Amino acid sequence: VKGRLEGGQLYTPSYIARVNAMVRGAVRGITVPTNLSTVWNSLQQLLQETDGAVGISVEASLFQSLFNEILKEKEVLGSLRAGMHWTPA
């Protein structure tokens, strides 16, 4: 089985790609310094609404892990303080 194990949950590559695109889009849309936990909560709610999956949640660690990959590859520009406070460039 191909997938990504994060926080005790197994995610398919297509689901990871979808969530990765959501994280990238959300972070690119930020124009003021923002606490990323607020963004992760909004994405969590959006995923639940679009998937209709009440009670199923994506671990915040997955959002953070995907964000760190996006940041490492310089797909978004800005600075990260204390691991959670994002200031866009």
N, CA and C of each residue as an Amber inpcrd file, in Angstrom:
protein
   267
   0.8490000  -1.1720000   0.0000000   0.0000000   0.0000000   0.0000000
   0.8910000   1.2300000   0.0000000   0.6810000   2.0800000  -0.9850000
   1.4130000   3.3400000  -1.0180000   0.6150000   4.3610000  -0.2330000
   1.3050000   5.1240000   0.5560000   0.6430000   6.1440000   1.3430000
   1.6260000   6.8270000   2.2590000   1.0870000   7.6850000   3.0690000
   1.9030000   8.4390000   4.0210000   1.2790000   8.2870000   5.3940000
   2.0800000   7.7990000   6.3220000   1.6210000   7.6180000   7.6900000
   1.9790000   8.8650000   8.4790000   0.9710000   9.4960000   9.0360000
   1.1760000  10.7330000   9.7930000   0.1960000  10.7390000  10.9480000
   0.7050000  10.8560000  12.1440000  -0.1640000  10.9320000  13.3140000
  -1.0490000   9.7140000  13.4920000  -0.5680000   8.5470000  13.0710000
  -1.3470000   7.3260000  13.2330000  -2.3880000   7.0970000  12.1500000
  -2.4420000   7.9790000  11.1490000  -3.3880000   7.8140000  10.0470000
  -2.6110000   7.6180000   8.7510000  -3.1740000   6.8140000   7.8560000
  -2.5580000   6.5530000   6.5630000  -3.3050000   7.3470000   5.5030000
  -2.5700000   8.1640000   4.7490000  -3.1600000   9.0070000   3.7150000
  -2.6820000   8.5480000   2.3460000  -3.5830000   8.5380000   1.3590000
  -3.2160000   8.1550000   0.0000000  -2.4390000   9.2870000  -0.6680000
  -1.6380000   8.9680000  -1.6850000  -0.8970000  10.0130000  -2.3960000
  -1.8130000  11.0850000  -3.0000000  -2.9710000  10.6890000  -3.5150000
  -3.8640000  11.6880000  -4.1080000  -4.4470000  12.6170000  -3.0450000
  -4.7240000  12.0780000  -1.8650000  -5.2410000  12.9120000  -0.7800000
  -4.1500000  13.8710000  -0.3000000  -2.9250000  13.3850000  -0.2010000
  -1.7990000  14.2370000   0.1920000  -1.6240000  15.3620000  -0.8230000
  -1.7180000  15.0550000  -2.1070000  -1.5820000  16.0730000  -3.1490000
  -2.6760000  17.1260000  -3.0170000  -3.8800000  16.6770000  -2.7270000
  -5.0100000  17.6010000  -2.5620000  -4.8070000  18.5130000  -1.3540000
  -4.4390000  17.9420000  -0.2310000  -4.2300000  18.7360000   0.9810000
  -3.0190000  19.6530000   0.8020000  -1.9900000  19.1670000   0.1240000
  -0.8070000  19.9830000  -0.1480000  -1.1860000  21.2210000  -0.9610000
  -2.0290000  21.0500000  -1.9650000  -2.4830000  22.1810000  -2.7750000
  -3.2880000  23.1660000  -1.9280000  -4.0880000  22.6520000  -1.0120000
  -4.8700000  23.5180000  -0.1310000  -3.9520000  24.3120000   0.7970000
  -2.9530000  23.6460000   1.3570000  -2.0130000  24.3240000   2.2570000
  -1.2580000  25.4080000   1.4900000  -0.7460000  25.0640000   0.3120000
  -0.0030000  26.0270000  -0.5030000  -0.8790000  27.2260000  -0.8630000
  -2.1060000  26.9780000  -1.2890000  -3.0180000  28.0630000  -1.6430000
  -3.3630000  28.9420000  -0.4570000  -3.6000000  28.3180000   0.6810000
  -3.9400000  29.0840000   1.8830000  -2.7780000  29.9690000   2.3110000
  -1.5780000  29.4140000   2.3010000  -0.4120000  30.1830000   2.7400000
  -0.0990000  31.2990000   1.7490000  -0.2710000  31.0460000   0.4730000
  -0.0290000  32.0940000  -0.5300000  -1.0470000  33.2270000  -0.4060000
  -2.2240000  32.9260000   0.1120000  -3.2600000  33.9410000   0.2700000
  -3.1040000  34.8000000   1.5130000  -2.2010000  34.4250000   2.3980000
  -2.0000000  35.1870000   3.6300000  -1.2290000  36.4650000   3.3070000
  -1.7660000  37.6070000   3.7590000  -1.1220000  38.8910000   3.4780000
  -0.6240000  39.5950000   4.7310000  -0.9680000  39.0790000   5.8940000
  -0.5400000  39.6780000   7.1650000   0.0410000  38.5760000   8.0480000
   0.8680000  38.9300000   9.0320000   1.3790000  37.9050000   9.9470000
   0.2290000  37.1100000  10.5650000   0.3590000  35.7930000  10.5620000
  -0.7340000  34.9140000  10.9610000  -0.2110000  33.7140000  11.7370000
  -0.9850000  33.3020000  12.7290000  -0.6820000  32.0810000  13.4620000
  -1.1730000  30.9130000  12.6080000  -0.2990000  29.9930000  12.2710000
  -0.6580000  28.8970000  11.3700000  -1.7080000  27.9620000  11.9520000
  -1.8270000  27.8830000  13.2670000  -2.8580000  27.0080000  13.8370000
  -4.2480000  27.4760000  13.4250000  -4.4290000  28.7810000  13.2370000
  -5.7020000  29.3180000  12.7530000  -5.9660000  28.8420000  11.3280000
  -4.9270000  28.8540000  10.5100000  -5.0480000  28.3900000   9.1220000
  -5.3600000  26.9020000   9.1020000  -4.6620000  26.1180000   9.9250000
  -4.8900000  24.6700000   9.9520000  -6.3240000  24.3660000  10.3830000
  -6.8420000  25.1060000  11.3660000  -8.2270000  24.8930000  11.8060000
  -9.2140000  25.1900000  10.6840000  -8.9600000  26.2590000   9.9250000
  -9.8350000  26.6020000   8.7970000  -9.7820000  25.5320000   7.7130000
  -8.5840000  25.0360000   7.4190000  -8.4560000  23.9740000   6.4170000
  -9.1370000  22.6960000   6.8830000  -9.0140000  22.3950000   8.1670000
  -9.6690000  21.2120000   8.7330000 -11.1790000  21.3050000   8.5340000
 -11.7350000  22.4710000   8.8290000 -13.1750000  22.6760000   8.6740000
 -13.5810000  22.5630000   7.2040000 -12.7940000  23.1460000   6.3180000
 -13.0840000  23.0710000   4.8870000 -13.0590000  21.6300000   4.3890000
 -12.0740000  20.8620000   4.8180000 -12.0000000  19.4560000   4.4180000
 -13.2110000  18.6730000   4.9080000 -13.6430000  18.9330000   6.1280000
 -14.8090000  18.2270000   6.6650000 -16.0660000  18.5900000   5.8850000
 -16.1900000  19.8690000   5.4980000 -17.3670000  20.3010000   4.7410000
 -17.3760000  19.7090000   3.3350000 -16.2200000  19.7080000   2.6740000
 -16.1820000  19.2200000   1.2970000 -16.2520000  17.7020000   1.2180000
 -15.6760000  17.0210000   2.2030000 -15.6930000  15.5610000   2.1990000
 -16.9400000  14.9990000   2.8570000 -17.6240000  15.8290000   3.6270000
 -18.7900000  15.3410000   4.3530000 -18.4170000  14.3220000   5.4060000
 -17.1860000  14.3820000   5.8670000 -16.6840000  13.3890000   6.8130000
 -16.6970000  13.9610000   8.2260000 -17.8140000  13.8650000   8.8600000
 -17.9260000  14.3430000  10.2290000 -17.1860000  13.3710000  11.1430000
 -16.3830000  13.9030000  12.0260000 -15.6550000  13.0610000  12.9660000
 -14.2950000  12.6060000  12.4740000 -14.0190000  12.7930000  11.1830000
 -12.7100000  12.4310000  10.6460000 -11.8800000  13.7040000  10.5760000
 -10.6810000  13.6400000  11.0840000  -9.8630000  14.8450000  11.0890000
  -8.4650000  14.5590000  10.5630000  -7.9000000  15.5890000   9.9780000
  -6.5180000  15.5340000   9.5290000  -5.6800000  16.0800000  10.6760000
  -4.6280000  15.3830000  11.0160000  -3.7520000  15.8340000  12.0940000
  -3.0870000  17.1590000  11.7070000  -2.9910000  18.0680000  12.6740000
  -2.3020000  19.3370000  12.4410000  -0.8570000  19.0830000  12.0220000
  -0.2980000  17.9750000  12.4820000   1.0860000  17.6470000  12.1160000
   1.2260000  17.4180000  10.6120000   0.1610000  16.9220000   9.9640000
   0.2090000  16.7420000   8.5100000   0.2630000  18.1000000   7.8260000
  -0.6120000  19.0250000   8.2530000  -0.5830000  20.3730000   7.6800000
   0.8000000  20.9950000   7.8690000   1.3390000  20.8750000   9.0720000
   2.6370000  21.4720000   9.3810000   3.7420000  20.8260000   8.5600000
   3.6970000  19.5210000   8.4120000   4.6950000  18.8000000   7.6300000
   4.6570000  19.2320000   6.1630000   3.4570000  19.3360000   5.6030000
   3.3160000  19.7770000   4.2120000   3.7870000  21.2190000   4.0560000
   3.4480000  22.0570000   5.0290000   3.8960000  23.4500000   4.9930000
   5.4210000  23.5230000   5.0120000   6.0460000  22.7410000   5.8660000
   7.5110000  22.7440000   5.9460000   8.1440000  22.3210000   4.6260000
   7.5280000  21.3540000   3.9320000   8.0290000  20.9300000   2.6180000
   7.8940000  22.0600000   1.6010000   6.7490000  22.7490000   1.6260000
   6.5090000  23.8700000   0.7090000   7.5180000  24.9850000   0.9670000
   7.7590000  25.2600000   2.2330000   8.7080000  26.3020000   2.6230000
  10.1290000  25.9310000   2.2000000  10.5070000  24.6760000   2.4150000
  11.8450000  24.1960000   2.0600000  12.0950000  24.3140000   0.5580000
  11.0550000  24.0560000  -0.2350000  11.1960000  24.1140000  -1.6930000
  11.0060000  25.5230000  -2.2360000  10.8440000  26.5010000  -1.3150000
  10.6900000  27.9190000  -1.6660000   9.4830000  28.1760000  -2.5630000
   8.4090000  27.4130000  -2.3390000   7.1710000  27.6350000  -3.0770000
   6.4000000  28.8110000  -2.4910000   6.7280000  29.1850000  -1.2570000
   6.1780000  30.3790000  -0.6190000   7.3430000  31.1190000   0.0240000
   7.2130000  32.4330000   0.1000000   8.2790000  33.2410000   0.6720000
   7.7790000  33.9480000   1.9180000   8.6090000  33.9580000   2.9350000
   8.2630000  34.6080000   4.1840000   9.1360000  34.0590000   5.2850000
   8.7300000  34.3550000   6.5140000   9.5110000  33.8560000   7.6450000
   8.5950000  33.1900000   8.6570000   9.1480000  32.1970000   9.3090000
   8.4170000  31.4150000  10.2990000   9.0960000  31.6140000  11.6440000
   8.3110000  32.0490000  12.6410000   8.8460000  32.2360000  13.9870000
   8.1750000  31.2570000  14.9280000   8.9560000  30.6870000  15.7960000
   8.4650000  29.7570000  16.8250000   7.6790000  28.5990000  16.2210000
   7.9490000  28.2970000  14.9620000   7.3180000  27.1580000  14.3190000
   5.8690000  27.3250000  13.9200000   5.2160000  28.4190000  14.3410000
   3.7860000  28.5630000  14.0500000   3.3680000  29.9560000  13.5960000
   4.2220000  30.9530000  13.6950000   3.8260000  32.3160000  13.3400000
   4.4330000  32.6800000  11.9900000   3.5890000  32.7630000  10.9540000
   4.0290000  32.9760000   9.5810000   3.8840000  34.4430000   9.1970000
   4.9610000  35.0120000   8.6690000   4.9370000  36.3710000   8.1400000
   5.3070000  36.2850000   6.6670000   4.3470000  36.6010000   5.7760000
   4.6410000  36.5090000   4.3400000   5.6140000  37.6010000   3.9000000
   6.3430000  37.3120000   2.8290000   7.2990000  38.2940000   2.2990000
   6.5900000  39.2180000   1.3300000
